[in-house]
Amino acid sequence: MSNEPVINNGPAVSLKEFTALFDSIKSWSDYTPANIERGALNYITPSVVKAASELVSTGEVVPMALAWNTVVDLDNAKPALHYMTEMGDTPNEEPTCNKDFIGVDYHGKASSHLDAMTHIAFNGILFGGKKSSEVVSSRGSEWATVDKLGPIVSRGVLLDAARFLDLDWIEPGTAVRREDVLKYEEKFGFTIGQGDIVLLRNGHFARKAELGVWNPENFSAGFHVDVMELFKERKVSVIGADGDSDCRPSPVEGVGSPIHVLALPGLGIPLLDNLQLEAVASKCAELKRWTFQMIIAPLNIPGGTGSPVNPIAVF
């Protein structure tokens, strides 16, 4: 099997068309000053959380984070740090301790993380109309930061694009369109609804295991921009993928990450990037159900544009 990606990212979208789409779906006026910084997480009401808990039947727990990656590679230009700071070598003391340090530049392709709305600006503007240059400094952001998002508990919905086609993966460069999402709903027996955390499985890490690493900055499967009107209509709260939700090469003229633009500064939908979805996909197939309770607990980082996370599915 060839390691060369097949590009199927169309239809192409001009910058003018994309800007008109952004302006038509942005949801800045849907929220009050008191709740706007949480964006689409406002759709996760107590009743939505309760309904998600009622999905738990077997009690099986499946994590969705990649392993902490300290190795430089094509998809990991800025590897995470992990080293020991103490190794039981304090003299004349009991107990002795082993201690370590971790650090990560997580907004890449090798760390599972949550993007807060302040992570992405379009034409210099963040979600809600704030100018990025006025609220972001070397100390972090003053607007729509990850510490405002808190623990997220809702229904997870797996869009298994690879399994739908009876494939181990769909090729990098493939765009999943609105019509595809509607077909997944019909085949797998769910309807995306208010407060859902929608996850796209392309089979990214199945392909990597079989064919080896490539640079997903240039080639990745993901959503086409035409899905975003559907996600707005359905009041989706979070979007995630085993890539970063964007199809690359981008189908949009002059915009490298159009899903990031429509989701974060447009709709206030936080994004989950670089999830390991193979285990949760296998469990969904085993149980023949593609919905589950999902828990996301970002770190409490004041001013943070996001956070490493280990999302959990509970069946």
Number of C-alpha atoms within 10 A of each C-alpha: 5 6 14 11 15 13 17 17 23 18 13 13 18 14 13 11 12 19 14 11 17 22 11 11 16 20 20 17 10 12 15 10 8 7 13 20 24 23 27 26 26 17 17 22 14 11 10 17 18 15 14 22 18 12 17 17 10 9 10 10 15 17 17 20 20 18 11 17 16 17 14 12 14 14 16 19 14 19 21 18 14 14 11 10 11 13 11 13 10 12 7 7 9 8 7 13 13 11 11 11 10 11 12 17 14 21 19 19 22 28 26 27 27 30 26 29 31 29 25 22 20 20 10 13 17 24 30 24 14 16 16 21 12 12 15 17 11 6 9 15 20 16 24 28 24 27 19 18 22 14 12 18 25 28 30 26 25 26 26 24 23 18 18 16 10 10 12 18 21 26 23 28 24 25 29 26 18 18 11 16 20 15 14 19 16 11 10 18 12 16 15 23 18 22 24 30 31 22 22 25 27 31 27 25 22 16 18 13 10 11 13 10 15 18 13 22 18 13 21 29 34 31 26 26 30 17 17 22 18 15 22 18 12 15 21 23 29 25 24 25 27 27 28 28 29 29 32 27 24 28 23 23 14 12 17 17 20 24 24 26 25 25 28 28 30 29 28 29 28 28 27 28 28 25 29 25 27 19 12 22 21 12 18 19 14 10 11 11 16 21 26 24 24 26 20 20 17 23 17 16 14 15 21 23 23 28 25 21 21 21 22 20 23 22 23
